[in-house]
Every structure is written in C-alpha cells, then in structure tokens.
Amino acid sequence: MSATVDLVVCGAHMCGLPLNHQLTDAGATLVAQTYTAAEYRLFRIDAFSPPRPGLLRVAAGGAAIEVEVWRLPLAAYGAFVAAVPAPLGFGTIRLADGSEAQGFVCEHVATVGAPDISALGGWRGYLAQQTAT
C-alpha cells in the first residue's frame, strides 16, 4: 500500500461542492464526516469568488465545526497544498475525537472584520442559510 496523508476539509472541497473534484482527481478517498474539537471559529472569507470559509483555531470561545477527512496519496499532497491560495493554508486540525490531521486553516488577518459563521455549524450550514434567504 502506498503512503497516504489524512486531510481535513471544511468548505468547497467537501463532497458535492465545487472543488471536491480536486481531491478525487488526486486519488483521495473520503474517510470520515465529523467535527473539529470545539476550538475553532469559521469565517466567510470574501477574498475568493465565490466566498470560501476560513477555519481559525482560537484560545477561547471555539465551536465544533463540521468537516470531512480525506485520505490523499502522499505523492499528491505537495502539489495539492502548493495550489491553495493565501490567506488559506495548511496546519494541524484537532478533531472532536481528539485525533489530529493536516487540514485547511486560515491566516488570522483574513478573519478581521469577516463574518463569523461558526453558529451555523459549518460551511454546509452557511450554504443552507444562503439558499433559504
């Protein structure tokens, strides 16, 4: 079996969303649908069209955010990470079960003044609210 890395996604790369094909094209497979530990805030980042979420770990006042864990061939990881535009990047994400994996994070500067959508539970909750209004 080839080497792999587990990758946490919280937005447009999730199943059925516009950038999911980037994972499947790279040979990734879905491992789990879960939540982060209650240590994060989720923001709508308008630096992209359409907007994308930015996941930020916080010292206090965090929430559990819906995420997916994908298993990506290690050989594809570098190219995948290199293609992600700032202010998004990669870091270690703590999941609700206490395990950790690499995943999408956001630079703090991009969250200043950005709408905090953490109360919606995740990007799918945000998208559902947008559809309903």
N, C-alpha and C positions, 0 to 999 in steps of 0.2 A: 504494500500500500504506500502511496506517495505521501509526503509530508503535507500537512494542512495547517491552517490557522483559522480559529473561530473569529468571526467578525460581527459586531453588534451594529445594527442599523436602526434608525429611528424616524426615517422620513421617506423621501422619494424612491429609495431603494427597496422598500418593503414590498411584499407580494402584491401584485396587481397595480402598483403605482408606476409612474413614468420611467424611472431609472432602474427598475428591477432587472431589466434585461442586461444591464452591465454586469450584474452578479452572475446571472445564468449563462451569459456568453463566456464568462471567465471560468465556468465549470463549477460554480458554487452550488451547494445544496442547502436547503432550509433545515436547520437543526431544531429550533425551538421558537415559539412565540411566547414571550414572557414580559417581565417588567424589570426596570432598574431597581436598585436599592433606593430607598426614599431619601436620596442625597442630591437630587438633580432638579433643575428648573429647565423648562423648554420654552424657547422664544421663537417667534416668527421673524425670520431674517429676510429683509426685503432687498438685499444685495443681489438677489437672483430673480429671474423671471421664468416661471412663476416663483413666488417666495418658497423658501425651504425652512425647515426647523433647525435650530441650533440648541444642542444639549450642553448644559453647563453644570458642572459639579459645584455645589455650594456648601459652605460651612454650617449653615443653619437654614431652616425653612424649606427644606427639599421635599420633593414628592417622588413617588414611584411613577415612572414613565413607561408606556408601552413600547416594546422593542422586539425585534426579531434577531435571532442568532443564525448566521450563515457560516457554513464550512467552505472555505476557499482554498484551492490548491496554493501552497506556499510559493510556487513558481509564478503565480499570477498576482500575488499580493503587492509586490513593489510597483508594478505598472498601475494597479488599481489605486493605490494610495497616491501616487505621483499625479494622477489625473484629477484629484479633488481640489477644487479652487478654495483659496482663502476667502473668508475667515474660518472655513471649516477645516478640520484636520483630524488626526487620529490620536487616541490616547487609551488608557486603560479604563474600562467601564465596569463598575461593580453591579452585579445583578441581584435580584431580590433573594436568591438562594445563597448569597454570599460569595459565589464564584466570580471570577473576573475574566474579561476577554477584551481584545482590542476592538475599538469602535469609533464611530463618528463623535467628535466633540466640536465645540465652537470657541473661538477666541472671545474672551470677556468683552473686549472693546466693541464687538459687533452686537452685544446684547444691551448696551447702554441706550436707553430710550426705545428699545424694541418691545413689541407687545409680548407679555408673559402669558403663554397659553397653557401653562402647567396644569391648571384646574380642569382642563379638558381631557387629561389623561394621556395624551399623546397626539401624534400627527393625524391619525385617523379620526380622533375626536374633533380636532380642529377642522378637518375637511368636511366632516359630517355637519358641523355647525355652519360652515360656509354654505353648504348645499341647502340647509334648512332656512337660511335667511335670505 
